Amino acid sequence: MQIRIKAIQNEVLQIKTDMLAVGVPEQKTLSGPAKMLDKRLGGAVSALVGLGDFEGKEKTTVMLYTRGKLGAARVLLVGLGKKEKADAETLRKAAAMAAFKAVETKAAKLCVCLHQEMKNIQPAAAAQVITEGLYFGAYRYDEYLSADDTGKKKSAFMDAVIADTSAAFIAAAKKGLAAGAVIGACQNFARTLANRPANAVSPQILAGEAMKLARQTKLRCTVLDEKKLAAKKMGGILAVGQGSANKPRLMILEYRPAKKTKNTPTIGLVGKAITFDSGGISIKPSEGMQDMKFDKSGGIAVLGAMRAIARLKPRVRVLGIVPSAENMPSGLAYRPGDIVTTYSGKTVEIHNTDAEGRMILCDAITYAEELGCQTIVDVATLTGACVVALGQKRAGVMGNDEKLIEQLKDAAKKTGERIWPLPCDDEFVEAMKSKIADLKNAGGKWGGACTAAAFLSQFIKKAKWAHLDIAGVGVWGEDETTAAGSVGFGVRLLTTFVMAL
């Protein structure tokens, strides 16, 4: 679905649209647009509130039909929660709910009136998060569906407007809207790539997508195939990919600012892209294995962020580095007990072939530092242990530089993609030492997210480094804002982090 959004100066009750979304805070009396709407609809809104059928709580909505009393055919009341707790994420979620309902009811035109009750958010910021939310909520992964459940062809477009009577608001909002449209579209681009099945996305096909992205955005792109990986002795990536007929790849996308000086920093974004993870010889249980197509989510997040970065044009050099392999069992697959020599020269004893993400990341991290990255952030669906520790609402963040971790936490607050610090210090490094090699790739039963990060830390020389374990947050089930499948976690976060630099 193509999403077209604009900001217009107009009285929202006059706008002709299929659906009007109005934000209603959780309070005893109606105010703002909801009060005006109630008057025009003959007390319909206050009647709902009086009956207790709608209280303005977050994540709640009610649909009203206007019967020609105003320009909109339908009105969606969207709860904003308590005013004192409402923030940018509240607006983003409210907009996502409105867009989700619009698609659900086949409303091709949507007008949103959500920001008027939130005076603590600047117009540009409000327009940006609303736009991001509209893109998020309107998204459906339907490229393998020929029709919807009624047999009708799916709509190709949704037109949305952010309306306000203030010319000053609209003028300020247009800049935020433009940034939100870039980030929202890039997040949905990432969701589509992540949702595609393994028979449609192999490492080779993903490399082709990276090259296509580079042509569209004028990024530089280099792809190392299995021969070039062998020539460079990238043993970690090669080991993971050797059991599959689909050979591994390493993609490097480069963004250069228009004005680059000796002091321009170079940032490395490294993302794990296992296009399918069977576990290899240490094979996973069959239940849920169909979701192992999402093990490429970290690499996809980097591709989405690089697409956004190319359009938003930060004043730093950025390298997006995506190692990709398919982890399959076969007569050629790497085995428990094997010793692998990584690109760094360090050797790794394989204890579990399902601990493959760290094996491809360690080569990519070493290469990122070799290419001049002073700051490296890697992102990966790395460990089930992180899901056990933090659940499905937060990603884990670990690293060797507290300032960098704080910068990522600041970005996460702005984007609503929550992260939580975990340790990866010497005691966890000790758990990753092997008796017959420099390291082993699995550290035992406890603290799996921390030992995995500790393993990666051993491949950093001087760079500031942080690791995002997104295993629990990369995929959500259906709810009031989200279609089943990938949520593109990390695209907003990485983009916002880089733009802040």
C-alpha positions as CSV (number, residue, x, y, z in Angstrom):
1,M,0.0,0.0,0.0
2,Q,1.2,3.5,-0.9
3,I,0.7,6.0,1.8
4,R,0.4,9.7,1.0
5,I,0.3,12.2,3.9
6,K,0.1,16.0,4.0
7,A,-0.5,18.7,6.5
8,I,-3.3,21.2,5.8
9,Q,-4.8,24.3,7.4
10,N,-8.5,23.6,7.8
11,E,-11.3,23.1,10.3
12,V,-11.3,19.3,10.8
13,L,-15.1,19.0,11.1
14,Q,-15.4,20.4,7.6
15,I,-13.0,18.1,5.8
16,K,-14.6,15.5,3.6
17,T,-13.0,12.2,4.4
18,D,-13.8,8.6,5.0
19,M,-12.6,8.7,8.6
20,L,-11.8,11.4,11.1
21,A,-9.6,10.3,14.0
22,V,-9.9,12.5,17.1
23,G,-7.7,12.2,20.2
24,V,-9.5,12.1,23.5
25,P,-7.5,12.2,26.8
26,E,-8.6,10.4,29.9
27,Q,-10.4,13.1,31.9
28,K,-13.8,13.8,33.4
29,T,-14.9,16.5,30.9
30,L,-14.5,16.8,27.1
31,S,-12.2,19.5,25.7
32,G,-10.7,20.6,22.4
33,P,-11.8,18.9,19.2
34,A,-13.8,16.2,21.1
35,K,-15.9,18.9,22.7
36,M,-16.6,20.5,19.3
37,L,-17.4,17.1,17.8
38,D,-19.8,16.3,20.6
39,K,-21.7,19.5,19.9
40,R,-22.0,18.7,16.2
41,L,-23.1,15.1,16.8
42,G,-25.8,16.1,19.4
43,G,-24.0,14.8,22.5
44,A,-23.0,11.4,21.1
45,V,-19.4,11.6,22.5
46,S,-20.5,12.7,26.0
47,A,-23.2,10.0,26.0
48,L,-20.4,7.4,25.4
49,V,-18.3,8.8,28.2
50,G,-21.3,9.1,30.6
51,L,-22.1,5.4,30.0
52,G,-18.5,4.4,30.7
53,D,-18.3,2.9,27.2
54,F,-15.3,5.1,26.3
55,E,-13.0,6.6,28.9
56,G,-10.1,7.9,26.8
57,K,-7.7,5.3,28.0
58,E,-4.6,4.5,25.9
59,K,-5.1,1.7,23.3
60,T,-8.9,2.1,23.2
61,T,-11.0,3.3,20.3
62,V,-14.7,3.8,19.5
63,M,-16.2,4.3,16.1
64,L,-19.1,6.7,15.5
65,Y,-21.1,7.2,12.2
66,T,-21.9,10.8,11.4
67,R,-24.9,10.5,9.1
68,G,-24.0,13.6,7.2
69,K,-23.6,15.9,10.2
70,L,-20.0,16.7,9.3
71,G,-17.5,16.1,6.4
72,A,-16.3,12.7,7.7
73,A,-18.4,9.6,7.1
74,R,-17.0,8.1,10.3
75,V,-15.3,9.4,13.5
76,L,-12.8,7.3,15.4
77,L,-12.3,8.3,19.0
78,V,-8.8,7.4,20.0
79,G,-7.8,7.3,23.7
80,L,-4.7,9.3,24.6
81,G,-4.6,8.2,28.3
82,K,-3.8,10.6,31.1
83,K,-2.6,14.0,29.9
84,E,0.3,14.2,32.4
85,K,1.7,10.9,31.1
86,A,1.1,11.5,27.3
87,D,4.2,11.9,25.2
88,A,5.5,11.5,21.7
89,E,5.1,7.8,21.8
90,T,1.4,8.3,22.8
91,L,0.9,10.2,19.6
92,R,2.7,7.7,17.5
93,K,0.6,4.8,18.9
94,A,-2.6,6.8,18.5
95,A,-1.8,7.5,14.8
96,A,-0.9,3.9,14.3
97,M,-4.3,2.8,15.7
98,A,-6.1,5.3,13.5
99,A,-4.3,4.0,10.4
100,F,-4.9,0.4,11.4
101,K,-8.6,1.0,11.8
102,A,-8.7,2.9,8.5
103,V,-7.2,0.0,6.6
104,E,-9.5,-2.5,8.5
105,T,-12.6,-0.5,7.5
106,K,-11.3,0.2,4.0
107,A,-11.3,3.9,4.5
108,A,-9.0,5.2,1.8
109,K,-9.1,8.8,3.1
110,L,-8.1,9.6,6.7
111,C,-7.9,12.9,8.6
112,V,-6.2,12.9,12.0
113,C,-6.8,15.3,14.8
114,L,-4.6,13.9,17.5
115,H,-2.1,16.5,18.6
116,Q,-4.4,19.3,19.8
117,E,-4.7,18.0,23.3
118,M,-0.9,17.7,23.7
119,K,0.6,21.1,24.2
120,N,4.0,19.8,25.4
121,I,5.1,18.5,22.0
122,Q,6.5,20.9,19.4
123,P,4.6,20.9,16.0
124,A,7.5,19.4,14.0
125,A,8.0,16.6,16.5
126,A,4.2,16.0,16.7
127,A,3.9,15.8,12.9
128,Q,6.9,13.4,12.6
129,V,5.6,10.9,15.2
130,I,2.1,11.0,13.8
131,T,3.4,10.4,10.3
132,E,5.6,7.5,11.5
133,G,2.5,6.1,13.3
134,L,0.3,6.3,10.2
135,Y,2.9,4.4,8.1
136,F,3.2,1.8,10.8
137,G,-0.5,1.2,11.4
138,A,-1.4,1.1,7.7
139,Y,1.2,-1.6,6.9
140,R,0.0,-5.0,5.9
141,Y,2.2,-7.8,4.6
142,D,0.1,-9.0,1.7
143,E,2.3,-9.5,-1.3
144,Y,1.4,-13.2,-1.5
145,L,-2.4,-12.5,-1.2
146,S,-4.4,-11.9,-4.4
147,A,-7.5,-10.6,-2.6
148,D,-8.9,-9.8,0.8
149,D,-11.4,-12.0,2.7
150,T,-14.3,-10.6,0.7
151,G,-12.7,-11.3,-2.6
152,K,-12.1,-7.7,-3.4
153,K,-8.8,-6.5,-4.7
154,K,-6.8,-4.7,-2.0
155,S,-6.5,-0.9,-2.0
156,A,-3.4,0.5,-3.4
157,F,-3.4,3.9,-1.6
158,M,-4.3,5.5,1.6
159,D,-4.4,9.3,1.7
160,A,-4.1,10.9,5.1
161,V,-4.0,14.5,6.3
162,I,-2.9,16.1,9.5
163,A,-5.2,19.1,10.0
164,D,-5.1,22.2,12.2
165,T,-6.5,25.7,12.0
166,S,-3.2,27.3,12.9
167,A,-1.0,28.3,9.9
168,A,2.0,28.4,12.2
169,F,1.5,24.8,13.2
170,I,1.1,23.6,9.6
171,A,4.3,25.5,8.5
172,A,6.3,24.0,11.4
173,A,4.7,20.5,10.9
174,K,5.8,20.1,7.3
175,K,9.4,19.6,8.1
176,G,8.6,16.9,10.7
177,L,6.1,15.3,8.3
178,A,8.9,15.0,5.7
179,A,11.3,13.3,8.1
180,G,8.5,11.0,9.5
181,A,7.5,10.0,5.9
182,V,11.1,8.9,5.2
183,I,11.5,7.0,8.4
184,G,8.0,5.4,8.2
185,A,8.5,4.3,4.6
186,C,12.0,2.9,5.5
187,Q,10.6,1.0,8.5
188,N,7.9,-0.6,6.3
189,F,10.5,-1.4,3.6
190,A,12.4,-3.3,6.4
191,R,9.3,-5.1,7.5
192,T,8.6,-6.4,4.0
193,L,12.1,-7.7,3.6
194,A,12.0,-9.3,7.0
195,N,8.5,-10.9,6.4
196,R,9.6,-12.5,3.1
197,P,10.1,-16.3,3.4
198,A,13.5,-17.9,3.1
199,N,12.7,-19.3,-0.4
200,A,12.3,-15.6,-1.5
201,V,15.2,-14.2,0.4
202,S,18.6,-16.0,0.4
203,P,21.9,-14.3,1.1
204,Q,22.4,-13.8,-2.6
205,I,18.9,-12.2,-3.1
206,L,19.5,-10.0,0.0
207,A,22.7,-8.8,-1.5
208,G,20.8,-8.0,-4.7
209,E,18.4,-5.9,-2.5
210,A,21.3,-4.1,-1.0
211,M,22.7,-3.2,-4.4
212,K,19.2,-2.1,-5.6
213,L,19.0,0.1,-2.5
214,A,22.4,1.6,-3.3
215,R,21.3,2.5,-6.8
216,Q,18.1,4.1,-5.6
217,T,19.8,6.2,-2.9
218,K,23.3,6.8,-4.4
219,L,25.0,4.9,-1.6
220,R,28.1,3.0,-2.4
221,C,27.7,-0.8,-2.2
222,T,30.3,-3.6,-2.0
223,V,29.3,-7.3,-1.9
224,L,31.8,-10.0,-0.9
225,D,30.7,-13.4,-2.2
226,E,31.9,-16.7,-0.9
227,K,35.1,-16.6,-3.0
228,K,36.0,-13.1,-1.7
229,L,35.1,-14.1,1.8
230,A,37.5,-17.1,1.5
231,A,40.2,-14.9,0.1
232,K,39.9,-12.6,3.1
233,K,39.7,-15.6,5.5
234,M,36.4,-14.6,7.0
235,G,36.1,-18.0,8.7
236,G,33.1,-17.2,10.9
237,I,30.8,-16.2,8.1
238,L,32.0,-19.1,5.9
239,A,31.5,-21.7,8.6
240,V,27.9,-20.8,9.3
241,G,27.0,-20.7,5.6
242,Q,28.9,-23.8,4.4
243,G,26.0,-26.3,5.1
244,S,23.7,-24.5,2.7
245,A,23.3,-24.5,-1.1
246,N,22.8,-20.7,-0.7
247,K,26.2,-19.3,-0.2
248,P,27.0,-16.5,2.3
249,R,27.5,-12.8,1.5
250,L,28.8,-9.7,3.2
251,M,27.3,-6.4,2.2
252,I,28.9,-3.0,2.8
253,L,26.8,0.1,2.2
254,E,28.5,3.5,2.6
255,Y,27.0,6.9,3.1
256,R,29.3,9.9,2.8
257,P,28.2,13.4,3.9
258,A,28.4,16.2,1.3
259,K,31.1,17.9,3.4
260,K,33.6,15.5,4.8
261,T,36.7,16.6,6.8
262,K,39.4,14.8,8.7
263,N,37.3,15.1,11.9
264,T,34.1,13.7,10.4
265,P,33.4,10.6,12.5
266,T,32.7,7.2,10.9
267,I,29.9,5.1,12.4
268,G,29.5,1.4,11.7
269,L,26.0,-0.2,11.8
270,V,26.4,-4.0,11.7
271,G,23.4,-6.3,11.4
272,K,23.0,-10.0,11.6
273,A,21.1,-11.4,8.6
274,I,20.6,-15.2,8.9
275,T,18.0,-15.7,6.1
276,F,16.9,-18.9,7.7
277,D,18.1,-20.5,10.9
278,S,17.4,-24.2,11.3
279,G,20.1,-24.4,14.0
280,G,22.4,-26.4,11.8
281,I,23.6,-29.7,13.2
282,S,22.4,-28.5,16.6
283,I,18.9,-28.4,15.0
284,K,16.0,-26.5,16.5
285,P,12.7,-28.0,17.5
286,S,10.3,-28.1,14.6
287,E,7.6,-26.1,16.5
288,G,7.9,-22.4,15.5
289,M,10.8,-23.0,13.1
290,Q,8.8,-21.2,10.4
291,D,9.5,-18.0,12.2
292,M,13.3,-18.5,11.8
293,K,13.0,-16.4,8.6
294,F,13.0,-13.5,11.0
295,D,16.6,-14.2,12.1
296,K,17.6,-11.7,9.4
297,S,15.9,-8.9,11.3
298,G,19.1,-7.2,12.5
299,G,20.6,-7.0,9.0
300,I,17.3,-5.8,7.6
301,A,17.1,-3.0,10.3
302,V,20.5,-1.8,9.1
303,L,19.4,-1.8,5.5
304,G,16.3,0.2,6.5
305,A,18.3,2.7,8.5
306,M,20.8,3.1,5.7
307,R,17.9,3.9,3.3
308,A,16.7,6.6,5.7
309,I,20.1,8.0,6.4
310,A,20.8,8.4,2.7
311,R,17.7,10.6,2.4
312,L,18.0,12.5,5.7
313,K,21.7,13.3,5.1
314,P,23.4,13.4,8.5
315,R,26.9,15.0,8.8
316,V,28.7,11.8,9.6
317,R,30.1,9.0,7.5
318,V,28.1,5.8,8.0
319,L,28.9,2.2,7.0
320,G,26.1,-0.3,7.0
321,I,27.7,-3.8,7.2
322,V,25.4,-6.9,6.8
323,P,26.9,-10.4,7.1
324,S,24.4,-12.9,5.7
325,A,24.2,-16.7,5.7
326,E,21.7,-19.6,5.8
327,N,22.3,-21.9,8.7
328,M,21.4,-25.4,7.5
329,P,22.3,-29.0,8.4
330,S,24.0,-31.1,5.6
331,G,27.0,-33.2,5.0
332,L,29.0,-30.0,4.5
333,A,27.7,-28.1,7.6
334,Y,30.0,-27.0,10.4
335,R,29.8,-29.3,13.4
336,P,30.0,-29.1,17.2
337,G,33.7,-29.6,18.1
338,D,35.0,-27.8,15.0
339,I,37.5,-25.0,15.5
340,V,37.0,-22.0,13.3
341,T,39.6,-19.3,12.6
342,T,37.8,-16.0,12.4
343,Y,38.8,-12.9,10.3
344,S,40.5,-11.4,13.4
345,G,42.8,-14.5,13.6
346,K,41.2,-15.6,16.8
347,T,40.0,-19.2,17.0
348,V,36.6,-20.4,18.2
349,E,35.6,-23.9,19.4
350,I,32.1,-24.7,18.2
351,H,29.9,-26.0,21.1
352,N,26.6,-25.3,19.4
353,T,26.0,-24.6,15.7
354,D,22.8,-22.7,16.7
355,A,25.0,-20.0,18.3
356,E,25.7,-18.9,14.7
357,G,24.8,-15.2,14.9
358,R,27.9,-14.3,16.9
359,M,30.1,-16.2,14.4
360,I,29.1,-14.0,11.5
361,L,29.0,-10.8,13.6
362,C,32.5,-11.2,14.9
363,D,33.9,-11.2,11.3
364,A,31.8,-8.2,10.4
365,I,32.7,-6.2,13.5
366,T,36.4,-6.9,12.9
367,Y,36.0,-5.7,9.3
368,A,34.0,-2.6,10.4
369,E,36.9,-1.5,12.6
370,E,39.4,-2.2,9.9
371,L,37.4,0.1,7.5
372,G,37.8,3.0,10.0
373,C,34.7,2.9,12.1
374,Q,35.4,4.6,15.4
375,T,31.9,3.8,16.7
376,I,30.2,0.4,16.0
377,V,26.6,-0.6,16.9
378,D,25.6,-4.1,16.1
379,V,22.0,-5.3,16.1
380,A,20.9,-8.9,16.1
381,T,18.2,-11.4,17.0
382,L,20.9,-13.0,18.9
383,T,19.7,-14.9,22.0
384,G,16.5,-16.4,23.4
385,A,18.1,-15.7,26.8
386,C,17.5,-12.0,26.2
387,V,13.8,-12.7,25.7
388,V,13.8,-14.6,29.0
389,A,15.5,-11.7,30.8
390,L,13.6,-8.8,29.3
391,G,10.4,-10.2,27.7
392,Q,9.1,-8.9,24.4
393,K,8.9,-5.2,25.1
394,R,12.5,-4.3,25.4
395,A,15.8,-5.0,23.6
396,G,19.0,-5.6,25.5
397,V,21.9,-3.2,25.1
398,M,25.5,-4.0,26.1
399,G,28.8,-2.5,25.2
400,N,32.2,-1.0,26.2
401,D,31.3,2.7,26.3
402,E,28.8,4.2,28.7
403,K,28.4,7.4,26.7
404,L,27.5,5.4,23.6
405,I,24.9,3.4,25.5
406,E,23.4,6.6,26.9
407,Q,23.2,8.0,23.3
408,L,21.3,4.9,22.2
409,K,19.0,5.1,25.3
410,D,18.3,8.8,24.4
411,A,17.4,7.7,20.8
412,A,15.2,4.9,22.1
413,K,13.2,7.4,24.2
414,K,12.5,9.4,21.1
415,T,11.5,6.5,19.0
416,G,9.6,4.4,21.5
417,E,11.8,1.4,20.8
418,R,12.7,0.5,24.3
419,I,16.1,-0.8,25.3
420,W,17.5,-1.9,28.7
421,P,21.2,-2.2,29.7
422,L,22.7,-5.6,30.6
423,P,26.3,-6.4,31.6
424,C,29.0,-8.1,29.5
425,D,32.1,-7.6,31.6
426,D,35.0,-9.9,32.4
427,E,33.1,-12.5,34.3
428,F,31.1,-13.2,31.2
429,V,34.2,-13.1,29.0
430,E,35.7,-15.8,31.3
431,A,32.7,-18.0,30.6
432,M,33.4,-17.9,26.8
433,K,37.0,-19.1,27.0
434,S,37.9,-22.5,25.6
435,K,40.6,-24.9,26.7
436,I,41.6,-25.8,23.2
437,A,40.9,-22.5,21.3
438,D,40.9,-18.8,22.1
439,L,37.1,-18.8,22.6
440,K,34.1,-21.0,22.4
441,N,30.8,-20.0,20.9
442,A,28.5,-21.0,23.7
443,G,28.8,-20.1,27.4
444,G,26.6,-22.5,29.3
445,K,23.1,-22.3,30.8
446,W,23.1,-18.9,32.5
447,G,23.3,-15.3,31.3
448,G,23.2,-16.3,27.6
449,A,22.6,-12.7,26.4
450,C,25.5,-11.4,28.5
451,T,27.9,-14.2,27.4
452,A,27.0,-13.7,23.8
453,A,27.8,-10.0,24.0
454,A,31.0,-10.7,25.9
455,F,32.1,-13.0,23.1
456,L,31.5,-10.1,20.6
457,S,33.5,-7.7,22.8
458,Q,36.6,-9.8,22.2
459,F,36.6,-8.7,18.6
460,I,36.8,-5.0,19.3
461,K,40.2,-3.3,19.5
462,K,39.8,0.4,20.0
463,A,36.3,1.3,18.8
464,K,33.5,2.4,20.9
465,W,31.0,-0.5,20.6
466,A,27.4,-1.3,21.6
467,H,25.4,-4.4,20.9
468,L,21.6,-4.5,20.6
469,D,20.0,-7.9,21.2
470,I,16.5,-7.6,19.6
471,A,15.5,-11.3,19.8
472,G,12.3,-10.5,21.8
473,V,11.2,-7.4,20.0
474,G,11.8,-8.0,16.3
475,V,8.4,-9.7,15.7
476,W,5.1,-9.0,17.4
477,G,1.7,-10.7,17.1
478,E,-1.3,-8.8,16.0
479,D,-2.7,-6.1,18.3
480,E,-4.6,-2.8,17.9
481,T,-1.7,-1.1,15.9
482,T,0.3,-4.0,14.4
483,A,-0.3,-6.5,11.7
484,A,1.3,-9.9,12.2
485,G,4.9,-10.2,11.4
486,S,8.0,-8.0,11.6
487,V,7.8,-4.5,13.2
488,G,11.1,-3.3,11.7
489,F,12.5,-2.8,15.2
490,G,15.7,-0.8,15.1
491,V,15.1,1.3,11.9
492,R,13.8,4.3,13.8
493,L,16.3,3.8,16.6
494,L,19.5,3.5,14.5
495,T,18.4,6.4,12.2
496,T,17.6,8.7,15.2
497,F,20.9,7.7,16.9
498,V,22.9,8.6,13.7
499,M,21.0,11.8,13.1
500,A,21.7,13.0,16.7
501,L,25.4,12.7,16.0
